[in-house]
Amino acid sequence: MTASNLPQVSVRSFRDLIRQRHRDEKLIDVSSIDRSELVFNLTRLMNRLGQDFETLHRPYGWTWAGFRIMNLLWAVGATEAREVARLSGASRATIWSALKTLERDGMVTRTRGEVDRRMMMIELTTAGRGAIEDGIRRQAALEEEWFGALTPADQRELRRLLEVLSDQRREARRPDVAVSVGETSHDESSHAAEPPSTANSAPEM
């Protein structure tokens, strides 16, 4: 059988198949199976959202990461570069790459600290403030499309639950070293890696 002749498995069928396989193999208990499916759904949603948001913002000259940086600066004002990485939840490499593009296009400025030259302050320019205000409106419209499947009450509950999960402090297990992650170490994590800038096609259900 060639690859082109392989049967297509829908996402819903895949969920059922992997759940049944777990039940048959009994490698993990029922609660663990539920959590595994939760991680699958969250990861898939994150990737689909990221791809759609990337597609939305690319025509305006910045990436999804670039929008998040400008949105952060719009909300909190001039910010130290390390804080931009920490608060955005993206890796330093992702942040610095996006900042280079934003600075080149006149959206932000980077200034060395007068006392501590190692400190780099990031600030929106006048052009950047105008651009992000338009971007926020476009972003809000797309988010309304995505979350319109939920009632306002469901959206508030989902937001609460995701905040509980994303704000918890825990020991992150890495191959060579375990470090404490939370408010102080998001800038060293790439768990919010940027998705490829591809269009978000409708998935087979």
Backbone as CSV, one residue per row, in Angstrom:
resi,resn,N_x,N_y,N_z,CA_x,CA_y,CA_z,C_x,C_y,C_z
1,MET,0.846,-1.200,0.000,0.000,0.000,0.000,0.880,1.248,0.000
2,THR,0.641,2.133,-0.969,1.420,3.364,-1.046,0.872,4.390,-0.073
3,ALA,1.691,5.417,0.153,1.277,6.466,1.089,-0.014,7.129,0.643
4,SER,-0.188,7.283,-0.686,-1.385,7.949,-1.199,-2.641,7.109,-0.992
5,ASN,-2.442,5.786,-0.794,-3.594,4.901,-0.617,-3.919,4.623,0.845
6,LEU,-3.112,5.177,1.760,-3.375,4.958,3.173,-4.684,5.611,3.574
7,PRO,-5.470,4.953,4.424,-6.744,5.544,4.848,-6.518,6.805,5.674
8,GLN,-7.362,7.798,5.469,-7.282,9.039,6.222,-7.972,8.857,7.569
9,VAL,-7.284,9.277,8.634,-7.838,9.183,9.979,-8.201,10.584,10.439
10,SER,-9.452,10.809,10.797,-9.862,12.120,11.280,-9.314,12.344,12.683
11,VAL,-9.304,13.601,13.101,-8.824,13.922,14.444,-9.701,13.242,15.487
12,ARG,-10.994,13.274,15.270,-11.892,12.643,16.240,-11.648,11.144,16.318
13,SER,-11.416,10.525,15.168,-11.129,9.096,15.163,-9.810,8.808,15.872
14,PHE,-8.831,9.672,15.655,-7.541,9.500,16.308,-7.696,9.548,17.829
15,ARG,-8.485,10.498,18.318,-8.719,10.583,19.761,-9.300,9.261,20.285
16,ASP,-10.279,8.743,19.560,-10.914,7.484,19.991,-9.926,6.326,19.936
17,LEU,-9.114,6.285,18.880,-8.171,5.190,18.706,-7.102,5.178,19.794
18,ILE,-6.546,6.349,20.088,-5.475,6.386,21.092,-6.029,6.114,22.480
19,ARG,-7.254,6.583,22.752,-7.871,6.284,24.051,-8.112,4.781,24.199
20,GLN,-8.604,4.148,23.127,-8.856,2.713,23.194,-7.559,1.931,23.324
21,ARG,-6.497,2.386,22.638,-5.216,1.696,22.728,-4.675,1.776,24.155
22,HIS,-4.811,2.936,24.780,-4.384,3.076,26.174,-5.168,2.132,27.085
23,ARG,-6.441,2.030,26.840,-7.266,1.143,27.671,-6.858,-0.313,27.485
24,ASP,-6.545,-0.672,26.234,-6.172,-2.053,25.949,-4.808,-2.394,26.554
25,GLU,-3.844,-1.474,26.424,-2.481,-1.742,26.876,-2.312,-1.563,28.382
26,LYS,-3.170,-0.721,28.975,-3.142,-0.480,30.426,-1.775,0.028,30.911
27,LEU,-1.142,0.866,30.096,0.132,1.470,30.511,-0.080,2.558,31.555
28,ILE,-1.194,3.252,31.447,-1.527,4.330,32.385,-2.980,4.188,32.804
29,ASP,-3.336,4.833,33.920,-4.707,4.707,34.411,-5.643,5.658,33.662
30,VAL,-6.928,5.575,33.985,-7.943,6.339,33.266,-7.713,7.847,33.410
31,SER,-7.354,8.296,34.603,-7.103,9.723,34.812,-5.939,10.208,33.957
32,SER,-4.923,9.382,33.827,-3.773,9.743,32.996,-4.156,9.804,31.521
33,ILE,-5.052,8.923,31.116,-5.541,8.958,29.732,-6.266,10.271,29.465
34,ASP,-7.077,10.703,30.421,-7.796,11.977,30.271,-6.818,13.139,30.160
35,ARG,-5.779,13.124,30.995,-4.796,14.211,30.944,-4.016,14.191,29.637
36,SER,-3.725,13.003,29.142,-3.010,12.883,27.870,-3.826,13.495,26.733
37,GLU,-5.124,13.228,26.761,-5.991,13.805,25.733,-6.106,15.318,25.894
38,LEU,-6.096,15.781,27.138,-6.121,17.220,27.388,-4.885,17.894,26.807
39,VAL,-3.709,17.293,27.015,-2.471,17.841,26.456,-2.528,17.842,24.935
40,PHE,-3.042,16.775,24.362,-3.182,16.710,22.901,-4.044,17.852,22.393
41,ASN,-5.190,18.071,23.029,-6.110,19.112,22.586,-5.525,20.509,22.772
42,LEU,-4.848,20.733,23.899,-4.235,22.034,24.142,-3.126,22.321,23.134
43,THR,-2.297,21.307,22.863,-1.197,21.478,21.917,-1.730,21.746,20.514
44,ARG,-2.740,20.996,20.127,-3.325,21.182,18.797,-3.964,22.568,18.678
45,LEU,-4.675,22.987,19.730,-5.291,24.309,19.709,-4.225,25.403,19.639
46,MET,-3.161,25.275,20.445,-2.095,26.270,20.435,-1.480,26.411,19.051
47,ASN,-1.235,25.277,18.380,-0.639,25.306,17.053,-1.581,25.941,16.032
48,ARG,-2.865,25.602,16.106,-3.834,26.166,15.159,-4.016,27.666,15.386
49,LEU,-4.103,28.078,16.654,-4.217,29.501,16.954,-2.977,30.250,16.456
50,GLY,-1.801,29.704,16.756,-0.567,30.359,16.356,-0.461,30.525,14.854
51,GLN,-0.837,29.504,14.111,-0.780,29.572,12.659,-1.757,30.617,12.123
52,ASP,-2.960,30.654,12.699,-3.960,31.615,12.244,-3.541,33.041,12.592
53,PHE,-3.009,33.241,13.788,-2.576,34.577,14.202,-1.368,35.031,13.382
54,GLU,-0.468,34.083,13.091,0.695,34.407,12.260,0.240,34.882,10.885
55,THR,-0.721,34.178,10.313,-1.253,34.538,9.000,-1.920,35.906,9.035
56,LEU,-2.574,36.228,10.140,-3.229,37.523,10.286,-2.224,38.666,10.295
57,HIS,-1.126,38.513,11.027,-0.219,39.632,11.253,0.886,39.778,10.211
58,ARG,1.250,38.705,9.524,2.342,38.767,8.557,2.166,39.865,7.506
59,PRO,0.962,40.052,6.934,0.824,41.087,5.897,1.126,42.501,6.390
60,TYR,1.134,42.706,7.711,1.369,44.040,8.253,2.824,44.247,8.684
61,GLY,3.677,43.257,8.382,5.110,43.454,8.563,5.690,42.889,9.834
62,TRP,4.874,42.196,10.635,5.437,41.590,11.840,4.873,40.190,12.032
63,THR,5.522,39.434,12.872,5.097,38.075,13.172,4.137,38.079,14.358
64,TRP,3.625,36.908,14.682,2.803,36.752,15.886,3.616,37.120,17.122
65,ALA,4.895,36.744,17.149,5.764,37.136,18.257,5.938,38.646,18.291
66,GLY,6.072,39.265,17.129,6.203,40.714,17.069,4.975,41.424,17.603
67,PHE,3.808,40.901,17.270,2.572,41.491,17.804,2.542,41.402,19.323
68,ARG,2.939,40.241,19.860,2.899,40.062,21.306,3.854,41.024,22.010
69,ILE,5.013,41.256,21.411,5.962,42.206,21.984,5.361,43.608,22.002
70,MET,4.800,44.045,20.868,4.231,45.390,20.797,3.028,45.526,21.729
71,ASN,2.230,44.485,21.820,1.071,44.504,22.719,1.526,44.660,24.169
72,LEU,2.603,43.962,24.528,3.154,44.059,25.877,3.661,45.478,26.156
73,LEU,4.413,46.041,25.220,4.946,47.383,25.399,3.834,48.425,25.431
74,TRP,2.796,48.208,24.656,1.633,49.103,24.651,0.972,49.121,26.022
75,ALA,0.945,47.956,26.693,0.267,47.841,27.980,1.113,48.354,29.136
76,VAL,2.412,48.049,29.138,3.237,48.350,30.321,4.232,49.486,30.101
77,GLY,4.402,49.933,28.862,5.365,51.000,28.600,6.769,50.453,28.388
78,ALA,7.746,51.356,28.421,9.142,50.961,28.214,9.528,49.853,29.186
79,THR,10.148,48.797,28.655,10.417,47.595,29.439,11.808,47.064,29.139
80,GLU,12.459,46.538,30.163,13.773,45.927,29.990,13.647,44.668,29.148
81,ALA,14.620,44.437,28.296,14.521,43.360,27.305,14.262,42.004,27.945
82,ARG,14.919,41.710,29.073,14.708,40.411,29.718,13.269,40.257,30.198
83,GLU,12.648,41.368,30.610,11.259,41.326,31.054,10.316,41.064,29.889
84,VAL,10.664,41.572,28.716,9.841,41.301,27.533,9.787,39.803,27.276
85,ALA,10.944,39.139,27.360,10.982,37.689,27.149,10.205,36.957,28.236
86,ARG,10.397,37.360,29.491,9.733,36.674,30.601,8.215,36.818,30.519
87,LEU,7.733,38.016,30.294,6.299,38.262,30.302,5.596,37.690,29.077
88,SER,6.298,37.622,27.965,5.685,37.091,26.747,5.635,35.577,26.743
89,GLY,6.505,34.933,27.544,6.540,33.476,27.582,7.273,32.853,26.411
90,ALA,7.932,33.668,25.583,8.665,33.143,24.431,10.149,33.038,24.753
91,SER,10.883,32.326,23.927,12.319,32.177,24.135,13.036,33.476,23.808
92,ARG,14.240,33.650,24.384,15.016,34.853,24.103,15.347,34.960,22.624
93,ALA,15.656,33.829,21.994,15.998,33.849,20.568,14.830,34.368,19.741
94,THR,13.626,33.909,20.067,12.433,34.359,19.350,12.219,35.850,19.544
95,ILE,12.371,36.307,20.790,12.172,37.720,21.102,13.179,38.593,20.364
96,TRP,14.463,38.222,20.406,15.476,39.058,19.774,15.307,39.105,18.271
97,SER,14.896,38.003,17.673,14.670,37.991,16.228,13.521,38.935,15.855
98,ALA,12.426,38.871,16.634,11.283,39.745,16.363,11.638,41.205,16.608
99,LEU,12.412,41.470,17.662,12.795,42.847,17.980,13.635,43.477,16.870
100,LYS,14.513,42.696,16.267,15.343,43.220,15.184,14.471,43.711,14.036
101,THR,13.449,42.932,13.696,12.540,43.323,12.618,11.729,44.556,12.999
102,LEU,11.214,44.584,14.228,10.418,45.720,14.676,11.242,47.003,14.721
103,GLU,12.491,46.887,15.166,13.358,48.061,15.221,13.703,48.535,13.811
104,ARG,13.980,47.619,12.916,14.289,47.969,11.527,13.140,48.729,10.869
105,ASP,11.906,48.314,11.218,10.726,48.924,10.608,10.214,50.140,11.375
106,GLY,10.940,50.560,12.402,10.566,51.765,13.121,9.425,51.608,14.102
107,MET,9.147,50.362,14.518,8.052,50.120,15.459,8.493,50.258,16.915
108,VAL,9.758,49.936,17.195,10.289,50.022,18.556,11.683,50.630,18.531
109,THR,12.123,51.091,19.703,13.511,51.535,19.869,14.145,50.722,20.990
110,ARG,15.459,50.514,20.868,16.233,49.851,21.924,17.280,50.824,22.433
111,THR,17.301,51.036,23.737,18.209,52.014,24.326,18.968,51.385,25.484
112,ARG,20.288,51.600,25.533,21.107,51.116,26.635,20.834,51.935,27.897
113,GLY,20.851,51.268,29.046,20.658,51.962,30.306,21.796,52.933,30.577
114,GLU,21.471,54.090,31.163,22.496,55.098,31.434,23.430,54.667,32.564
115,VAL,22.866,53.987,33.561,23.672,53.548,34.698,24.297,52.181,34.420
116,ASP,23.476,51.244,34.021,23.934,49.891,33.722,23.842,49.682,32.219
117,ARG,24.975,49.717,31.540,24.997,49.601,30.087,24.581,48.222,29.600
118,ARG,24.552,47.260,30.505,24.099,45.927,30.118,22.587,45.874,29.962
119,MET,21.888,46.832,30.543,20.425,46.853,30.497,19.954,47.462,29.173
120,MET,19.047,46.767,28.504,18.504,47.233,27.237,17.013,47.512,27.413
121,MET,16.617,48.778,27.237,15.219,49.159,27.365,14.554,49.172,25.998
122,ILE,13.341,48.586,25.934,12.575,48.515,24.693,11.340,49.395,24.838
123,GLU,11.052,50.194,23.798,9.915,51.106,23.869,9.275,51.237,22.493
124,LEU,7.940,51.374,22.471,7.234,51.609,21.219,7.532,53.013,20.701
125,THR,7.636,53.137,19.399,7.707,54.449,18.773,6.283,54.955,18.536
126,THR,6.163,56.195,18.090,4.833,56.726,17.748,4.192,55.887,16.655
127,ALA,4.975,55.508,15.652,4.460,54.649,14.584,4.048,53.292,15.132
128,GLY,4.837,52.781,16.074,4.520,51.488,16.677,3.212,51.521,17.447
129,ARG,2.959,52.620,18.156,1.709,52.727,18.910,0.500,52.747,17.981
130,GLY,0.615,53.458,16.879,-0.486,53.471,15.920,-0.708,52.113,15.286
131,ALA,0.390,51.433,14.974,0.286,50.120,14.336,-0.324,49.083,15.273
132,ILE,0.080,49.099,16.538,-0.418,48.076,17.458,-1.889,48.294,17.776
133,GLU,-2.351,49.539,17.776,-3.774,49.779,18.026,-4.628,49.160,16.926
134,ASP,-4.184,49.295,15.681,-4.889,48.642,14.577,-4.781,47.123,14.703
135,GLY,-3.581,46.638,15.083,-3.368,45.207,15.226,-4.226,44.598,16.312
136,ILE,-4.418,45.317,17.401,-5.246,44.816,18.505,-6.686,44.629,18.041
137,ARG,-7.182,45.551,17.244,-8.559,45.426,16.741,-8.702,44.204,15.837
138,ARG,-7.720,43.998,14.966,-7.774,42.829,14.082,-7.662,41.537,14.886
139,GLN,-6.779,41.534,15.867,-6.596,40.361,16.704,-7.877,40.034,17.467
140,ALA,-8.531,41.064,18.005,-9.764,40.855,18.770,-10.859,40.248,17.897
141,ALA,-10.937,40.702,16.653,-11.960,40.177,15.754,-11.723,38.693,15.468
142,LEU,-10.451,38.308,15.276,-10.151,36.905,15.006,-10.371,36.052,16.255
143,GLU,-10.019,36.573,17.420,-10.257,35.832,18.660,-11.750,35.608,18.886
144,GLU,-12.562,36.594,18.503,-14.010,36.430,18.636,-14.507,35.280,17.774
145,GLU,-13.940,35.137,16.578,-14.307,34.018,15.713,-13.960,32.686,16.374
146,TRP,-12.746,32.603,16.919,-12.298,31.355,17.525,-13.123,30.978,18.751
147,PHE,-13.337,31.922,19.636,-13.967,31.594,20.911,-15.479,31.751,20.892
148,GLY,-16.018,32.096,19.738,-17.465,32.190,19.614,-18.168,30.857,19.816
149,ALA,-17.403,29.755,19.728,-17.993,28.436,19.969,-18.354,28.230,21.437
150,LEU,-17.841,29.095,22.314,-18.101,28.995,23.748,-18.996,30.145,24.202
151,THR,-19.800,29.903,25.214,-20.597,30.976,25.804,-19.663,31.911,26.574
152,PRO,-20.089,33.146,26.851,-19.263,34.042,27.674,-18.878,33.419,29.011
153,ALA,-19.823,32.692,29.625,-19.515,32.037,30.910,-18.457,30.961,30.728
154,ASP,-18.554,30.186,29.641,-17.552,29.151,29.355,-16.175,29.787,29.111
155,GLN,-16.151,30.917,28.406,-14.888,31.594,28.144,-14.234,32.065,29.440
156,ARG,-15.039,32.601,30.340,-14.483,33.053,31.619,-13.939,31.888,32.425
157,GLU,-14.638,30.751,32.405,-14.174,29.578,33.146,-12.909,29.000,32.516
158,LEU,-12.862,28.962,31.200,-11.660,28.481,30.513,-10.480,29.375,30.829
159,ARG,-10.687,30.679,30.809,-9.608,31.616,31.152,-9.100,31.366,32.563
160,ARG,-10.015,31.143,33.487,-9.619,30.903,34.881,-8.796,29.632,34.991
161,LEU,-9.237,28.573,34.353,-8.535,27.298,34.443,-7.159,27.366,33.790
162,LEU,-7.065,28.039,32.651,-5.773,28.161,31.979,-4.803,29.011,32.797
163,GLU,-5.314,30.027,33.479,-4.450,30.822,34.353,-3.890,29.979,35.492
164,VAL,-4.729,29.113,36.051,-4.264,28.232,37.129,-3.121,27.355,36.632
165,LEU,-3.284,26.781,35.437,-2.257,25.899,34.897,-0.992,26.656,34.504
166,SER,-1.150,27.766,33.805,0.018,28.462,33.268,0.793,29.242,34.321
167,ASP,0.150,29.609,35.438,0.826,30.400,36.464,1.424,29.562,37.591
168,GLN,1.234,28.246,37.544,1.745,27.422,38.640,3.266,27.350,38.593
169,ARG,3.860,27.198,39.764,5.301,26.998,39.874,5.569,25.508,40.057
170,ARG,6.512,24.994,39.298,6.811,23.574,39.390,8.245,23.329,38.941
171,GLU,8.710,22.118,39.210,10.042,21.719,38.768,9.964,21.199,37.344
172,ALA,10.659,21.866,36.437,10.691,21.417,35.048,11.783,20.382,34.886
173,ARG,11.431,19.218,34.343,12.407,18.150,34.167,13.035,18.249,32.788
174,ARG,14.359,18.413,32.782,15.104,18.491,31.535,16.110,17.341,31.505
175,PRO,16.660,17.049,30.319,17.563,15.892,30.211,18.718,15.905,31.203
176,ASP,19.328,17.078,31.416,20.542,17.130,32.221,20.366,17.829,33.560
177,VAL,19.361,18.710,33.670,19.234,19.490,34.890,17.776,19.851,35.111
178,ALA,17.365,19.867,36.368,16.013,20.296,36.718,16.102,21.690,37.302
179,VAL,15.284,22.607,36.768,15.289,23.964,37.278,13.873,24.363,37.640
180,SER,13.760,25.307,38.556,12.455,25.803,38.957,11.945,26.771,37.909
181,VAL,10.736,26.545,37.439,10.161,27.451,36.447,8.945,28.122,37.035
182,GLY,8.605,29.254,36.474,7.462,30.021,36.953,7.651,31.447,36.517
183,GLU,7.302,32.381,37.365,7.416,33.784,37.036,8.835,34.188,36.678
184,THR,9.837,33.518,37.260,11.208,33.993,37.099,11.968,33.340,35.970
185,SER,11.401,32.320,35.308,12.228,31.620,34.337,11.566,31.408,32.997
186,HIS,10.434,32.062,32.717,9.795,31.891,31.433,10.670,32.374,30.288
187,ASP,11.566,33.322,30.569,12.395,33.831,29.488,13.407,32.806,29.020
188,GLU,13.618,31.744,29.775,14.569,30.715,29.364,13.859,29.484,28.826
189,SER,12.556,29.593,28.670,11.792,28.453,28.186,11.318,28.719,26.780
190,SER,11.274,27.692,25.959,10.768,27.852,24.600,9.476,27.076,24.425
191,HIS,8.735,26.875,25.565,7.513,26.081,25.450,6.472,26.769,24.610
192,ALA,6.611,28.101,24.396,5.677,28.812,23.540,6.339,29.084,22.201
193,ALA,6.939,28.058,21.620,7.691,28.225,20.391,6.795,28.757,19.290
194,GLU,7.379,29.566,18.407,6.606,30.167,17.349,6.263,29.140,16.293
195,PRO,5.021,29.131,15.814,4.620,28.205,14.759,5.095,28.689,13.405
196,PRO,5.116,27.828,12.397,5.500,28.263,11.064,4.462,29.219,10.505
197,SER,4.905,30.096,9.590,3.989,31.090,9.053,3.231,30.512,7.865
198,THR,2.390,29.541,8.156,1.587,28.924,7.123,0.136,29.240,7.379
199,ALA,-0.657,29.197,6.335,-2.078,29.486,6.488,-2.727,28.397,7.306
200,ASN,-3.765,28.768,8.042,-4.458,27.813,8.909,-5.625,27.212,8.150
201,SER,-5.425,26.022,7.605,-6.487,25.379,6.864,-7.449,24.684,7.802
202,ALA,-8.656,24.539,7.369,-9.670,23.885,8.197,-9.310,22.425,8.369
203,PRO,-9.288,21.923,9.599,-8.889,20.538,9.822,-9.995,19.563,9.519
204,GLU,-9.586,18.355,9.202,-10.591,17.306,9.040,-11.027,16.845,10.407
205,MET,-12.304,16.837,10.658,-12.853,16.414,11.950,-13.416,15.004,11.844
